[in-house]
Amino acid sequence: MNDRTIAYKILLKIEKDKAYSNLTLDTVLGQEDACYEPFVRALVYGVIERKITLDYILSGILSQPIKKLKPQVLTVLRMGIYQIKYMDKVPVSAAVNESVKLVKQQGFSFASGLVNSVLRKIADKEIIYPENDNSTEYLSVKYSCPTDLVDKYIKDYGFENAVAILSTALEAPPLNIRVNTLKTTPNELVKLLQEEGVEASACDLEGALTVNGGNIFDTDCYKKGLFHVQDLASQMCINALDPKPYETVLDMCAAPGGKSFTIAEKMQNKGKIYSYDLYEHRTSLINSGAKRLGIDIIQANTRDASAVYSDMPIADKILCDVPCSGLGVIRRKPEIKYKDLAFIDKLTDLQYNIICSSSLYLKKGGRLVYSTCSLNKDENENVCSRFLETHKDFELLDGSPVTLMPHTDRTDGFFFAVFIRE
């Protein structure tokens, strides 16, 4: 199976099953040996990221509505347009010929003439965006984002920030790792990774590195548990939690465990961390990750963070990194932006219930951090305000809450608020 066929297979699966792109890519690529993985990933992510723009370009050529095309044919056309308009190293002839070949191979020979004609016409045309570059329609087409989400970003963060959020959502995200300070130091890890062909450099954030090239998962450094992958925003969130050795910490929505691991490292593997998640297969990820890193103070259990349990330990620190819309990590999971925003209404009630239930287990004078990887005030500031209105024994720490944005902070879009129980 060639690269384009694999990309086609992945795109159809994501579209049909509404699956996450990163998980689907990893699963399918793990089953395919003979492929150039970077090309497949670039093509898959590119088509998803630019879907609205690709369909806009296509609708300017077709004489029929896009919705009348079979999903398989539409997928081939999107792939072809993306290669022509956004992949400089792919010759137009290759993009067209391989698309024609692909649509025939998938049993849609009747559409081969259409694919050939449409792609050749598109290759000769520039993209002409809607005229008003301040309009929602223009921003939607240029940055391939649904109009309701464009309006939401503008309402919450203003026009300039909204444009910057949309723009960075089309860029490749940085790869950051957290140094396992139980086993090594940042400087030592940089040297060890370099010996294995991985280029990494120190960040302004203590204990963090940026990976600039190489496959980190094939290294002995990874196998020996010298680091785990974690965006700078999540690491900053744990800094705000400020865990100390010998404390008791609850991580209420912990899987796959990255924040629990960083907490344990900051606690010098001394004390107790209770890491909870809803399903056993997810808590098993926490256990396996802790084992690789040499952490033994984490106890992972299945619990519903929104429920109240009488046997929960009383904690010095609690982290509520709640389920969220993910509107801050669109560049990692571009399919998120196409979801109906109505689902957020249900999320905010769940988020509020989680922080309320979790607050019952906090000592007086203790610290609770509420966080999301979303850029959406309904899930962030509004949930926190609602919590403070109903919990008069809690107050916000000075300097809180914090909203991190990709274009200003070079992190994922992220929010955290630090509460102190009086």
Beta strands, then each sheet from edge to edge (+ up, - down):
strand 1: 175-179
strand 2: 199-202
strand 3: 208-213
strand 4: 227-229
strand 5: 248-251
strand 6: 272-277
strand 7: 298-302
strand 8: 315-321
strand 9: 362-372
strand 10: 394-396
strand 11: 402-404
strand 12: 414-421
sheet 1: 2+ 3- 1+ 4-
sheet 2: 7+ 6+ 5+ 8+ 9+ 12- 10+
sheet 3: 7+ 6+ 5+ 8+ 9+ 12- 11+
end
